[in-house]
Amino acid sequence: MVTLFVAKESEPWARFLIREQMEPTEAFKRVYQGIMRPMIEMGRRLVGAILGEDPASEHVRLRTFNLVGSILIFRFARATVLAQMEWDTFGPKQVELLRGLAAELVDVIGPSKGGAA
């Protein structure tokens, strides 16, 4: 998943999705129903299983967006990330670092120890 989000080939798709997020058209409805909604619902089921909570709960839905957003930032703020990290591109080394980060995020998403998420 990380590779897909940072690959140069996904740039046109990312631009399209950003436009549709900012000013939804009929295309957004189709993309949401056909691709985004099923992927988000799958993510909710996974997060719900990790937390031991109902995937339809508000808490699980918010945690799912929190996780997905933490990964999407590397696509939608690509130039900023590259500049801040002083990287020229997302090469194999960088992708491996991001995969490790994604794994850490999944580990941290588990049930909170203090009650609040």
N, C-alpha and C positions, 0 to 999 in steps of 0.2 A: 504494500500500500504506500509506504514512504517513497519508494522509487517512482511510482506513478505520479505522486504529487510534486516531485521536484524535477521530473524529466522535462527537458526542453520541448519535447514533442507534445506535452500536455498544455503548453502555453495558450494556443488558440482556444482550447476548450475552457481553460480557466478564465480567459478574458470574456468569453461568452457568458459564463456562469456569474461572473461579477456584475456584468451589465444587467442580467436578468434578476439578480438579487436586489440591485438598486432601483430598477424600474421594470417590475415583472410584466411580461406580455403573455400571450397564449403559449408561447414556447416554454415559459417557466412551468406552466401547469403540466405540460406534457413531460418535460424533463423530470419534474418533481414526482409525478405519478409513476412514470416508467422506470426511473433510475434512482433518484434521490430517496424517495420515501421507502422503497424496499431496503436500500442500504442502511438508512437510519434505523429502520425497525429491526434489522438484523443486529446492528450495533446496540440497540436498546435491549435486545434479548441477551446479548453477551454481557453487557454491563449489569443487567438485572440478575443474571446468574452469578456474577462475581460478588455482587452486593447481597444476594439472597433476598431480593425485593422484586415486586411486580414491575415488569418492563413498561407497563402503561403508567406507572406512578410519575408524578411531577418530578420527584427527586431523581429518578433514574433517567428521565428525559433530559433534565438539566445536566446531569453528570455525563451523559452521552455527548451532548453538545460541547461540554467542557473538554472532553477528550479529543473529539474530532477537531475542534477549533485549535487545540494545541498542536495538531499535526498540519492542519490547513495553512497555518500562518507561514509555513515554509514555502508555500506556493504563492499566496496572496501578498506577502511582504518579501518576496524573493530578493529584490535589489537591496532592501534594508538589511536583511539577514546576511547576505553576502558581504556587504560593506562592513557591517558590525563585526562579523567573524573574520574579516580580512581574507576571505576565500575568493577565488576567481570564478568558481563554478561548484556545482554539487557533483563531485566525482565519486568514485567508489569509496574512498576513505570517508568523505563527508556523509554519504548515504549510510554507511555502516554506523557512524556516530549517531545519526538520526534514528536508525533502527533501534539502537540501544536506548536512546531517549524514549522512543515509543514504548518499548518494553518496560522501562521505569514508570512511565505514566500509567500503564495498565496495572503494575504492582501497587502504585499509590492509590488507585481508585477503589481499592477494597474498603470494607466497612470502616468508618471512622472510629477512633478510639475514644473521642471525647463527646460524641453525640452529634455535633453539627458537621455538615459536609463542607 
